[in-house]
Structures are given as C-alpha cells and as structure tokens.
C-alpha cells in the first residue's frame, strides 16, 4: 500500500509555496523551522519527487512542486468545505 501525504504536510507545503521562505512559512504554521523542513522533506520522500529547489538564499518551487501545491489547495479546500478542516486559507 502506498503511503499518502498527511494533511499537515499539504498545509505546510501550500504555506511554503505561498510565502516562498521556510522561516516565514514555518512561523505562519506555528511550528519550528526544523520541524517544518522535516515535514517538507518527508512529503518529498512520500511523493518520490523533489518539489523545492533550495539554495542558501532562495526557495524555488519547481514545476512538480507547483502542480503538487495546486492539487494540495484543491484537497484542502474540499476538506474545509466538508467541515473536516477548519481555517484553511
């Protein structure tokens, strides 16, 4: 059975895609930067794809990451619409 991303991982990744910065995205999600970064790495491992191109100064969401972010937004909106996920952007 294939492992699926967690809702939390999807929320974190959408925050990263929107804010473009690990520190600011972690802060917006009310978690430490290390916990946030670990969750993003685990998401990439789960999906078997690199979603973010990282440098010392920049975070660039690559094409696979942009597609995952778009699908994650749809999933999170659906969960929120069904009352299973309060407070989704």
C-alpha positions in Angstrom: 0.0 0.0 0.0 1.3 3.4 -1.0 1.8 6.0 1.7 -0.1 9.2 1.2 0.9 12.7 2.3 -0.6 14.0 5.5 -3.0 16.9 5.6 -0.4 18.7 7.7 2.3 18.2 5.1 0.0 19.6 2.4 -0.8 22.6 4.6 2.9 23.2 5.2 3.7 22.9 1.5 1.0 25.3 0.5 2.3 27.8 3.0 5.8 27.4 1.6 4.6 27.8 -2.0 2.7 31.0 -1.0 5.4 32.5 1.2 8.5 31.3 -0.6 10.5 31.2 2.6 11.0 28.3 5.0 11.2 30.5 8.1 8.2 32.6 7.3 6.1 29.6 6.3 7.1 27.7 9.5 6.1 30.8 11.5 2.8 31.0 9.7 2.1 27.4 10.5 3.2 27.9 14.2 6.0 25.3 14.1 9.7 25.4 14.4 11.7 25.8 11.1 13.4 22.4 11.7 10.0 20.6 12.2 8.7 22.4 9.1 11.7 21.5 7.0 11.5 17.9 8.1 7.8 17.7 7.1 8.6 19.1 3.6 11.4 16.6 3.2 9.1 13.8 4.3 6.5 15.0 1.8 9.1 14.9 -1.0 10.1 11.3 0.1 6.5 10.2 0.2 5.8 11.6 -3.3 9.2 10.4 -4.7 9.9 13.8 -6.2 11.8 16.9 -5.3 9.3 19.8 -5.0 11.6 22.6 -4.0 14.9 23.8 -5.3 16.9 25.0 -2.3 19.8 27.4 -2.2 21.3 29.3 0.7 19.3 32.4 -0.3 16.2 31.2 -2.2 13.5 28.7 -2.2 12.1 28.0 -5.7 9.1 25.8 -6.1 9.8 23.7 -9.2 7.3 22.5 -11.8 6.4 19.3 -9.8 6.1 21.4 -6.7 3.7 23.9 -8.4 1.5 21.0 -9.5 1.5 19.5 -6.0 0.7 22.9 -4.5 -2.2 23.4 -6.9 -3.6 19.9 -6.1 -3.0 20.4 -2.4 -5.0 23.6 -2.4 -7.9 21.7 -4.0 -7.7 18.9 -1.4 -7.5 21.3 1.5 -10.5 23.4 0.2 -12.6 20.2 -0.2 -11.7 19.1 3.4 -12.6 22.6 4.7 -15.8 22.6 2.7 -16.8 19.3 4.2 -16.1 20.7 7.7 -13.1 18.4 8.2 -10.5 21.1 8.2 -11.2 24.5 9.9 -9.2 27.6 9.0 -7.8 26.7 5.6 -6.7 29.7 3.5 
